[in-house]
Amino acid sequence: MTNNFYKTSMAANQTNSTLAVTILRDALIPELTGEATGILYWVGKRLARQFALAKDEDLPLFFEQTNWGTLKRIKGKANQQVFTLTGEMVATRLKLNDQADFKLECGFLAETVQNQSGFMAEALVDSVNSKKGIVTIIVQVDTKDPLDFELYEQPETLELVTPKEEATE
């Protein structure tokens, strides 16, 4: 179901509208949860399980395709990875609300890095530069706490569609 959902959504996404996402994330969810947006971290982790990325290199493409922003790894060590998130969506969200949170993205990164590395991982926003539209996210990996994959059902990994592949389908 996951690959079909993803491919159908990508094929139907002919416009790059940010209004729907912005309304849901920055207006509706805070209203429904009473400003408690911690649920978005959990949602990000859940989405990473549902849309499991097979390769580390898929992260920037997936972030671009989901309109979460432009993701770039600026530092990567065994126990810590540092990313920047930029782009039109990030700048728009920060312009609308300089306190906009990026917990969804943090949860997704934490779960993806955790599943790909085989060790427990957590992520947090390290800094936000509202004027430049840059969010820095740190993913901390606990290399002393390996996952026991026998306890978890391994999801089907997502086969990402590149823009060139979209045109041929």
C-alpha atoms as a printed R data frame, in Angstrom:
    type eleno elety resid chain resno      x      y       z
1   ATOM     1    CA   MET     A     1  0.000  0.000   0.000
2   ATOM     2    CA   THR     A     2  2.788  2.434   0.890
3   ATOM     3    CA   ASN     A     3  4.543  2.389  -2.484
4   ATOM     4    CA   ASN     A     4  1.220  2.653  -4.331
5   ATOM     5    CA   PHE     A     5  0.085  5.558  -2.101
6   ATOM     6    CA   TYR     A     6  3.402  7.350  -2.674
7   ATOM     7    CA   LYS     A     7  3.508  6.829  -6.456
8   ATOM     8    CA   THR     A     8 -0.131  7.828  -6.939
9   ATOM     9    CA   SER     A     9  0.392 10.963  -4.848
10  ATOM    10    CA   MET     A    10  3.528 11.914  -6.755
11  ATOM    11    CA   ALA     A    11  1.790 11.465 -10.109
12  ATOM    12    CA   ALA     A    12 -1.136 13.641  -9.022
13  ATOM    13    CA   ASN     A    13  1.054 16.410  -7.590
14  ATOM    14    CA   GLN     A    14  1.219 18.704 -10.613
15  ATOM    15    CA   THR     A    15  1.311 21.899  -8.557
16  ATOM    16    CA   ASN     A    16  3.540 22.868  -5.678
17  ATOM    17    CA   SER     A    17  0.952 24.501  -3.445
18  ATOM    18    CA   THR     A    18  2.070 25.150   0.099
19  ATOM    19    CA   LEU     A    19 -1.227 26.555   1.353
20  ATOM    20    CA   ALA     A    20 -2.814 23.236   2.334
21  ATOM    21    CA   VAL     A    21  0.223 22.057   4.282
22  ATOM    22    CA   THR     A    22  0.706 25.413   5.974
23  ATOM    23    CA   ILE     A    23 -2.934 25.580   7.059
24  ATOM    24    CA   LEU     A    24 -2.869 22.051   8.468
25  ATOM    25    CA   ARG     A    25  0.479 22.272  10.250
26  ATOM    26    CA   ASP     A    26  0.544 25.838  11.479
27  ATOM    27    CA   ALA     A    27 -3.126 26.691  11.950
28  ATOM    28    CA   LEU     A    28 -5.288 23.582  12.412
29  ATOM    29    CA   ILE     A    29 -3.050 21.213  14.393
30  ATOM    30    CA   PRO     A    30 -2.079 23.805  17.037
31  ATOM    31    CA   GLU     A    31 -5.771 24.704  17.364
32  ATOM    32    CA   LEU     A    32 -6.802 21.059  17.795
33  ATOM    33    CA   THR     A    33 -3.999 20.168  20.204
34  ATOM    34    CA   GLY     A    34 -4.028 23.394  22.203
35  ATOM    35    CA   GLU     A    35 -0.613 24.501  20.975
36  ATOM    36    CA   ALA     A    36  0.861 21.185  22.132
37  ATOM    37    CA   THR     A    37  2.597 20.180  18.933
38  ATOM    38    CA   GLY     A    38  4.651 17.379  20.481
39  ATOM    39    CA   ILE     A    39  2.356 14.984  18.679
40  ATOM    40    CA   LEU     A    40  4.068 15.987  15.440
41  ATOM    41    CA   TYR     A    41  7.334 14.329  16.559
42  ATOM    42    CA   TRP     A    42  5.454 11.067  17.040
43  ATOM    43    CA   VAL     A    43  3.699 11.559  13.696
44  ATOM    44    CA   GLY     A    44  7.077 12.073  11.990
45  ATOM    45    CA   LYS     A    45  8.398  8.836  13.489
46  ATOM    46    CA   ARG     A    46  5.246  6.997  12.447
47  ATOM    47    CA   LEU     A    47  5.519  8.340   8.891
48  ATOM    48    CA   ALA     A    48  9.152  7.189   8.731
49  ATOM    49    CA   ARG     A    49  8.004  3.675   9.612
50  ATOM    50    CA   GLN     A    50  5.245  3.819   7.028
51  ATOM    51    CA   PHE     A    51  7.430  5.392   4.327
52  ATOM    52    CA   ALA     A    52 10.718  3.673   5.161
53  ATOM    53    CA   LEU     A    53 13.620  4.934   3.086
54  ATOM    54    CA   ALA     A    54 16.066  2.260   1.969
55  ATOM    55    CA   LYS     A    55 19.012  4.569   1.414
56  ATOM    56    CA   ASP     A    56 20.415  7.529   3.282
57  ATOM    57    CA   GLU     A    57 20.636  9.390  -0.035
58  ATOM    58    CA   ASP     A    58 16.834  9.245  -0.334
59  ATOM    59    CA   LEU     A    59 16.297 11.661   2.567
60  ATOM    60    CA   PRO     A    60 16.839 14.945   0.639
61  ATOM    61    CA   LEU     A    61 14.657 13.789  -2.264
62  ATOM    62    CA   PHE     A    62 11.855 12.667   0.058
63  ATOM    63    CA   PHE     A    63 11.941 16.005   1.938
64  ATOM    64    CA   GLU     A    64 11.784 17.876  -1.365
65  ATOM    65    CA   GLN     A    65  8.915 15.751  -2.662
66  ATOM    66    CA   THR     A    66  6.888 16.120   0.533
67  ATOM    67    CA   ASN     A    67  7.481 19.880   0.393
68  ATOM    68    CA   TRP     A    68  9.116 19.865   3.835
69  ATOM    69    CA   GLY     A    69 12.107 21.797   2.513
70  ATOM    70    CA   THR     A    70 15.610 21.299   1.205
71  ATOM    71    CA   LEU     A    71 17.483 18.939   3.507
72  ATOM    72    CA   LYS     A    72 21.264 18.938   3.554
73  ATOM    73    CA   ARG     A    73 23.583 16.986   5.856
74  ATOM    74    CA   ILE     A    74 26.328 19.314   7.021
75  ATOM    75    CA   LYS     A    75 28.036 16.932   9.450
76  ATOM    76    CA   GLY     A    76 27.846 13.202   9.879
77  ATOM    77    CA   LYS     A    77 29.548 11.066  12.505
78  ATOM    78    CA   ALA     A    78 28.595  7.682  13.916
79  ATOM    79    CA   ASN     A    79 26.947  9.224  16.975
80  ATOM    80    CA   GLN     A    80 25.655 12.522  15.580
81  ATOM    81    CA   GLN     A    81 24.335 13.896  12.318
82  ATOM    82    CA   VAL     A    82 23.626 17.556  11.665
83  ATOM    83    CA   PHE     A    83 21.228 18.722   8.953
84  ATOM    84    CA   THR     A    84 20.031 22.062   7.651
85  ATOM    85    CA   LEU     A    85 16.518 22.530   6.375
86  ATOM    86    CA   THR     A    86 15.903 25.453   4.015
87  ATOM    87    CA   GLY     A    87 13.697 26.370   1.094
88  ATOM    88    CA   GLU     A    88 10.497 28.176   0.231
89  ATOM    89    CA   MET     A    89  8.278 26.171   2.595
90  ATOM    90    CA   VAL     A    90 10.627 26.688   5.546
91  ATOM    91    CA   ALA     A    91 10.923 30.418   4.840
92  ATOM    92    CA   THR     A    92  7.135 30.752   4.433
93  ATOM    93    CA   ARG     A    93  6.410 28.913   7.683
94  ATOM    94    CA   LEU     A    94  8.937 31.045   9.578
95  ATOM    95    CA   LYS     A    95  7.533 34.213   8.027
96  ATOM    96    CA   LEU     A    96  4.026 33.268   9.164
97  ATOM    97    CA   ASN     A    97  5.191 32.201  12.611
98  ATOM    98    CA   ASP     A    98  8.722 32.735  13.872
99  ATOM    99    CA   GLN     A    99  7.938 30.062  16.486
100 ATOM   100    CA   ALA     A   100  6.977 27.457  13.864
101 ATOM   101    CA   ASP     A   101  8.150 24.055  14.985
102 ATOM   102    CA   PHE     A   102  9.797 21.372  12.912
103 ATOM   103    CA   LYS     A   103  9.023 18.396  15.127
104 ATOM   104    CA   LEU     A   104  7.478 16.426  12.266
105 ATOM   105    CA   GLU     A   105 10.747 16.641  10.350
106 ATOM   106    CA   CYS     A   106 12.746 15.824  13.507
107 ATOM   107    CA   GLY     A   107 10.659 12.723  14.183
108 ATOM   108    CA   PHE     A   108 11.002 11.557  10.591
109 ATOM   109    CA   LEU     A   109 14.777 12.081  10.627
110 ATOM   110    CA   ALA     A   110 15.206 10.356  13.998
111 ATOM   111    CA   GLU     A   111 13.267  7.263  12.972
112 ATOM   112    CA   THR     A   112 14.895  7.045   9.533
113 ATOM   113    CA   VAL     A   113 18.429  7.389  10.903
114 ATOM   114    CA   GLN     A   114 17.569  4.905  13.651
115 ATOM   115    CA   ASN     A   115 16.300  2.305  11.193
116 ATOM   116    CA   GLN     A   116 19.170  2.799   8.776
117 ATOM   117    CA   SER     A   117 21.908  2.799  11.440
118 ATOM   118    CA   GLY     A   118 20.477  0.070  13.655
119 ATOM   119    CA   PHE     A   119 20.876  2.192  16.807
120 ATOM   120    CA   MET     A   120 18.452  4.276  18.867
121 ATOM   121    CA   ALA     A   121 18.279  7.887  17.673
122 ATOM   122    CA   GLU     A   122 16.540 11.114  18.655
123 ATOM   123    CA   ALA     A   123 16.414 14.461  16.863
124 ATOM   124    CA   LEU     A   124 15.874 18.055  17.879
125 ATOM   125    CA   VAL     A   125 15.967 21.504  16.387
126 ATOM   126    CA   ASP     A   126 19.307 23.021  17.343
127 ATOM   127    CA   SER     A   127 18.745 26.494  15.924
128 ATOM   128    CA   VAL     A   128 16.383 28.533  13.774
129 ATOM   129    CA   ASN     A   129 17.464 31.537  11.737
130 ATOM   130    CA   SER     A   130 14.129 33.110  10.797
131 ATOM   131    CA   LYS     A   131 15.715 35.873   8.733
132 ATOM   132    CA   LYS     A   132 17.651 33.449   6.526
133 ATOM   133    CA   GLY     A   133 15.037 30.675   6.646
134 ATOM   134    CA   ILE     A   134 17.461 28.059   7.986
135 ATOM   135    CA   VAL     A   135 16.621 25.377  10.536
136 ATOM   136    CA   THR     A   136 19.443 23.256  11.958
137 ATOM   137    CA   ILE     A   137 18.483 19.779  13.185
138 ATOM   138    CA   ILE     A   138 20.714 17.450  15.199
139 ATOM   139    CA   VAL     A   139 20.150 13.702  15.194
140 ATOM   140    CA   GLN     A   140 21.859 12.048  18.150
141 ATOM   141    CA   VAL     A   141 22.592  8.321  17.693
142 ATOM   142    CA   ASP     A   142 23.240  6.120  20.722
143 ATOM   143    CA   THR     A   143 25.796  3.650  19.372
144 ATOM   144    CA   LYS     A   144 25.645  1.780  22.691
145 ATOM   145    CA   ASP     A   145 21.940  0.998  22.262
146 ATOM   146    CA   PRO     A   146 21.421 -1.255  19.212
147 ATOM   147    CA   LEU     A   147 17.962 -2.072  17.920
148 ATOM   148    CA   ASP     A   148 16.728 -5.644  18.090
149 ATOM   149    CA   PHE     A   149 15.210 -5.977  14.622
150 ATOM   150    CA   GLU     A   150 13.759 -9.376  15.527
151 ATOM   151    CA   LEU     A   151 11.278 -7.569  17.801
152 ATOM   152    CA   TYR     A   152  9.962 -5.330  15.018
153 ATOM   153    CA   GLU     A   153  8.259 -6.096  11.758
154 ATOM   154    CA   GLN     A   154 10.420 -4.569   9.059
155 ATOM   155    CA   PRO     A   155  8.409 -2.317   6.736
156 ATOM   156    CA   GLU     A   156  8.611 -2.477   2.985
157 ATOM   157    CA   THR     A   157 11.097  0.148   1.881
158 ATOM   158    CA   LEU     A   158  9.880  2.959  -0.304
159 ATOM   159    CA   GLU     A   159 11.030  3.116  -3.905
160 ATOM   160    CA   LEU     A   160 11.364  6.831  -4.564
161 ATOM   161    CA   VAL     A   161 10.296  8.233  -7.903
162 ATOM   162    CA   THR     A   162 12.616 10.815  -9.403
163 ATOM   163    CA   PRO     A   163 11.220 13.667 -11.526
164 ATOM   164    CA   LYS     A   164 12.488 11.927 -14.688
165 ATOM   165    CA   GLU     A   165 10.631  8.726 -13.749
166 ATOM   166    CA   GLU     A   166  7.431 10.698 -13.047
167 ATOM   167    CA   ALA     A   167  7.388 11.977 -16.630
168 ATOM   168    CA   THR     A   168  7.632  8.477 -18.094
169 ATOM   169    CA   GLU     A   169  4.861  6.890 -15.996
